[in-house]
Structure formats: structure tokens, C-alpha cells
């Protein structure tokens, strides 16, 4: 596995602007990426979700893996020019209103970043809580910002410091970057097998692209889905301890047989590569696309990276900040993905390790269970 190439991909991808319903620049990156790799084929559905298929060799896989990551991050979308130095922009995503006043922002328009500042916000009650729905953005010079341009908090391009990557948006571009790195490795080495990679739109406003992909049949029903996310670091789910096999989220638990399959593959990787680590946790800080996939009839689980400053909110300082992940976790995630692509045919719907343990326990203790039965007096 080429770590340098993995890092190049994540740096390029996380440098791009994105926001819910304004993902066109990351979409174009994926189009170009697939076009350069002959073993990959791309299909875009009616709402702009992107499904990439890898297939090599003649063997058909009964239950191929489909990785899924979303292409948006909480952000602004330019909607109206108020005057030469002010625009109005929709806000889409989960950031608390307290973080907005006078916050520095940047919009990507006309091929360049244009920096401004939040001067006013409009809020509304949504599902029982106060949220920002739009904002006025002020600029220090005359500007022209096209309607539909994405806006993000004004932080630098990705940088690695002491093993951690800090960026405007890790959620979920880092997950998507790991999928791209896996796709590159598959195209280069061409192992026999079949796998799918789904890139969805508008997750941050409620899994809109993912649900549309299910309704439109973008995801083949034969697939088992592994939703890839960045989830807030927890006390028992620390960054640096490996990517996390996510058994559930705030809303639901996922398909146990698929979760177990991912664990079996991870254990095999750990035996082969002594530096490989992974965790198995309930990540209940929020709800992810896996819940939507399960609710809409798919077998699905989740794998995530532990994330710092979720949605750019540093809760300790009360200020906006770059998100960050551990690069060792990212490289391990790519290795895990490759292994899952190379071994999907082993999915049987059962956990052989658990079955063996249960049989051993029954053999050991069932005789004592029968001998100690007391009949009613």
C-alpha cells in the first residue's frame, strides 16, 4: 500500500470546497479520478449521487461490498447579492448558532477563494431547536459571487501536525478520500473481485442523497453496505487507536452479520500487519447514513474515523476550528477497505468465531446443567 499516494489523495480532496447541494467541485474530482483508471466505471444517478464499480476477473460475487461516503460538509451556499460588498447565503448543516457571529468565511467563485465575515444571521425553530437558516456575509472589497457557490469557514488547506491532519472539512471528505485511495490500489493491482463505491450528496441535512440512492436503485440490492464516516471522538473511542467498526449510532444498531464480517476481515488484517489496529464501538454521538440504509431494506454497517472538532466546533473554547483526524487511522482504514474488497465472498451471514465459542461452552457446561435440574417438590 502506497502511503505517500494515500496522503496526496486526501490532501487534494480535502482542499476542495463543498457544502450541501453544492458539491460540484468534489464531484468533478471523482469524475476525473475514475476517468484515469481503466478498471473503474462510473454511473451518476438522477440526483447526482456517484456510484463507482470495480470489477476484475470472471467470478461473480454473491454479496459484494458497497462503501458509501457523503460529499458535503456543513456550509453556506450563496443565494442573493445584496450590494457590491454583501451577499445572502443559505446555511445548511449542524452548527450551533453561537458559533456564527462575526465568523470568518470563504466562498469559492470564479476559480478563487473570496474571504468575508458573517454580519447577521437568520434563525428558525426546526424539530424543536433553534438553528441558523441563512446569513448575510460582508466583504472588505467589491465582489462578484455566483449564486450556488459553496462557502466554508475560513481555515487553511489540509496540514499534518504531529501525525494529525487538520482541515476545513474532514467529515466526510476524509472517508471519501479513503475510498478513493482504495480505488486507486485496486486499479493498480487488479485483484480478482467486485466492489462498489457510492458517493452521496446532501447528507448533512438528513441523508437526502443516500435515501434517493436507495429509492432509485443506485445501490444494487445484492450489496452489503459499509457507510464510511467521521464521528466525534469518545472517551472509549480515541483517535490513533485505529478506525472504528461502528455497531450503531444514536438512532439504531446496524446489521450484525455485516458488522461481524467486517470484524473478521479486520482480525485477518491484524494478523498479517502487526501495526494494524481497529476498534469496535457504539458511536452514539449522532445518526449516520447506515441507519437510513438499514431502514430502507439494505444490510448495512458503518466504519468511521474518530474526529476532533466535529463540524468545526471546538466545544472547549467555544470557537470555530479546523476538524482533525489521526493519519495512522486513515492509512489503516485504506488497508481495511482493500481487504474487504478482496474477501467479500466470505460473507455468510454468520460469525464463525461466535458459533465456535457457543458450541464449546455448551459442550463444557450442558452436562452440569442437566445434572443440577431440581424437580418440583
N, C-alpha and C positions, 0 to 999 in steps of 0.2 A: 504494500500500500504506500502510495506516494504522499507523505505528509506535506511536503512543500506545495504540491499541487492542490491538496485539500485547503491549505491556507490561502492560496491565491484565489480559489473559487469563493471562499467565504468573504475575503476582503473585497473582491469585486462586487459580489451580490449585495453585501450589507452597505455598500457605498451608494446604492441606488435609492431614489425617492419612492415612497409608496404611501398609500392611505386607502381606506375602504372605498371601493368603487372608483379608485384612481390608481390602479396597479399596472398601467400600460407599459411603464419602463422596465419593470421586472419581468413582465410577460414577454417583451421583446428580447430580453436577455436569454430567456429559456428557448424561444424560437431559434435564435442564433446558435445557442449551445447544442441543441438537438440536430440542427442542420449540418453541423460539423462532424457528427458521429454516426456512421452508417448503420450501426446495429440498433439505433434508436428510431422509433417512429412516433410522430406527434399527431394527436387529434384534439381539436378545440370544440367544445360543445356550444350550444346556442347562447349561453350566458357568459362565455369566456373562460370557463374552467379549462385547464390543460391536462390532458392525460397522455403520458409518455409510456410506450411499451418497449420492453427489451425482450428479445427472443433469439435464442441461438440453439442450433441442433434440432433434431426432428421430434424429440419426445414432448408430448403434451403433458402439462402439469394439471392435475385434477383441481387443486386448490392453490393457485399462485398467490403470492403476496402482492398487495397493493399498498404502498406507502402513501400517505396523504399529509400535506402541509399547506397552510394558507399563506397567501402572498401579501396580505395587508398588515398594517400596524396602526394603532390609534393615531389619527392625524386630521389635518384640515384639508378641505377641497374648496378652492376659490370659486365663488359663486357670482359676485357682483362687484363692479368698480364703482366706488362712491365718489372719488375725485382722483386727481393725479397722484396723491400720496396715501390713499386709503382704499382698502377693499373690504368686502364682507366675505366670510368663508364659513361653510358648514363645518361643524366638528363632528367626528364620528369615532366612537370608541370609549373605553372606560378609564377616564382620568378624572379625579376629584376636582370640583370647581375651585377649591382653594389653591390649586397649583397654577391657575391661569393668569391672575393679574400681573401685567407688565412682563409676562414671559417672552423671551426672545424666540423668534421663529424664523424659518427659512422656507420659501416656496421655490419650486423648480419650474421655470417657464422660459421658453425661448432658448433652451440649451444651457441655462445657467441658474445658479442659486441666487435668490434675491432675499436679503435679510430684512426683517421687520420686527414689530413688537405688538403683543396683544394690548389693545387700548380699551376694549369693552367686550363684555360677554353677554349673551342672552341665554337664560336657563329655562328649564321646564321640568315639571314632575313627570317622570317615566317609571312605571312599575314601582311606585312608592318612594322614589328618591329623587333628589334634585340633581339634574345633570346639565352640562353645557350643551347647547344645540347649535350655536353659531357664535361668531366673534367678529369684531372689527379689528383689522390689522393696520397699523400705521407704519409708514416707511419714512426714512430721513431724506429721500430724494424722489423725484418723479419716476414712476414705474409703470410698466405695462405687464400685467399678469393675466394670462389667458384663463378664461373660465374652464374649470375642470382640472386646473393644475394642482398637484399634491403639495401640501405643506406639512412640515415636521418641526419638532423642537430643534433649536439651533445648536447642534452639537457636531463635533468634527467627524470625519470619516473614521472607520474602524482602526483601532490601535491595540496592540498586545502589550500589556504591562504585567510583569511578574506572573506570566502564564495565563492571564485572563484577558479576554478580548472585550473591549469596551466599544459600544457603537450606538448610533441613534436608535437602531431597532434590531434587537436580537430575536424578539418574538414577532413573527415566527420565521423570519428570514434565515436564521441560523439553522433551523430544522430543514427548511427548503434547500439551503446550501449543502447540508449533509447528504440529502437525496441527490443533488447534482453531482457531488463528489463520488457517490456510489455509482451513478450512471456512467460517469467517466471511466471508472475502474472496470465496470462490466464491458463497456465498449472496447476498452484496450485489451482486456484479457480474454474476452469472449467465452466464458464458461457456458456449458450447456444448461439451458433453463429458460424460464419465462418469469417476468416480473413487471408490475405496473407502478407508475409514479403519478399521483394526482396532485395538481397544484390548484387550490381553490381560491375564490375571491370572497371578500366581504365577510370574513369570519368574525371580525371584531364587533359587528353589530348583531350577531346572533346566528352564525353558521349558515348564512344565506346561500353562499356558493355551494357548500357541501350538501345542503338539503336539495338544491336544484340538481346537483350531480346524481343524487340518488333517484330523483323523480325522472330525470332524463335518460337514465340508463347508462350514464357515462362510465360508471364502475361496473365491470362485468359481475354478475351475481355469483359466479364461481369463486371470486376472490375473497381472501381474508384480508381485512383492512387493518393497517397499523397507522394510526394517526400520530403524527410527529409534532411535538410541541416544545415550548419553553415554559416552565412552570415555576412559580416562586419558590425559592429555596426554603426548606423547612428545617426545623431542628434535627429531625431524623432523616433528612434527605439533603445532604450537603454537596455543594459543587466540589469537584475534584475526586469524589468517591465513585465516579462512573456515571454514565447515563442511567436513567431510571425507567424500569419496566413499570408502567402505571396501571395498577389493577383497577383503578376507578378514579372518579373526580368528585366534585361537590354534589353532583346530581345523581350519579348512578355508579354501579360497578359494571365492568365490561365482560365480554365473552371469555369465560375462564379457560376454555380449551385453547383459544388463540393466545391468551396470556401465557399459559403453560408452555405452548410451543415455542414462544419467543424466549422463555427462560431456559428451555432445554438447549436451544441453539446457543444462547449466551454461555451456558455452562461448558459446552463443547469448545467455544472460542477461548474461554478462560484456561482450559486445559492445554490448549495449543500455544497461547500467547500469555506468558506469565504477568505481563503488565496490564492485561485487560481486567477491568473491574466493572461491575454493574450493580445496581440496586433494584429492589422490588418493593414498591411503596404505594400506599393510597395517597394520591396528591389531591387533597380536597380544598385547595385554595381557590378554585374556580371550576367552571364547566368547559369542556373541550368538545371538539368535533366527534370524538369517539361515541359520546352519548347520543348524538344525532344519528350516527351510522347504525348503532345498535337499535335505536327506536324505529328506524326505517327499514329494519329487516336484514341487516348485514351482520356477519360475525366480525367483531372488531375489538381491538385493544389499543393501548397507547404506549408510546415511548417518549420520554421527554428529557431535556437538559434542565438542570437546576439553574435558576435565573436570579440575578440580582437587580434591584431597582425595577421591579415589574411595572410595565407601562410607563417607564421613566420616572416613577415616583419614589424618591428617597424618603421613606416614612420617618426616618430618624431626624433628618434635617428639615423636613417639610418643604424641600425644594426639588425641582426637576433635575434629573441627572441621566447620563447615558446608562443603558442597560449593559449587563455584562454576564459572560459565561466563562467556564474554565475550558481552555483549549484541549487539555487532555481528555475531557469528557467528549468534546466534539470529535476528536480523532477516533476514540473508542466507538462512538456512535456510528461513524462511517464503516468501521470494521465489522460491527454487528450487522449493519444493513447488508453488506456484501455476503456475509454468511447466511443470512435469512434468504437472500436471493438464490444462493447456491443449494439450499436444502429445503425448499418448500414442500417437496413431495413426501417428506417425513411427517407431515401433519396428519394425524389420525383421529383427532378429537379426544384423545386420552393422554394422561400423563403417566408414562410407564414407570417412572420413579415412585410416584404416589401409589400406583397399583401394587408394585412390589413390596413397598413398606406395609401397606394394609394387609396383604396376604401373609407377610412374615409375622405381624402382630397377631393375626387370627390364629395362625398355626401355633404360636407360642402360648397363647392365653385361653383359647377356646376350651381346651380340656378342663382347665381350672374353673372356667365359667360354668360348665355343665356340672362339675362335681360339687359346686357350692350352692346349687339351687336348693332352696328350702321350700318344701311343700306346705300348703296352708294347714294350720292345726285343725 
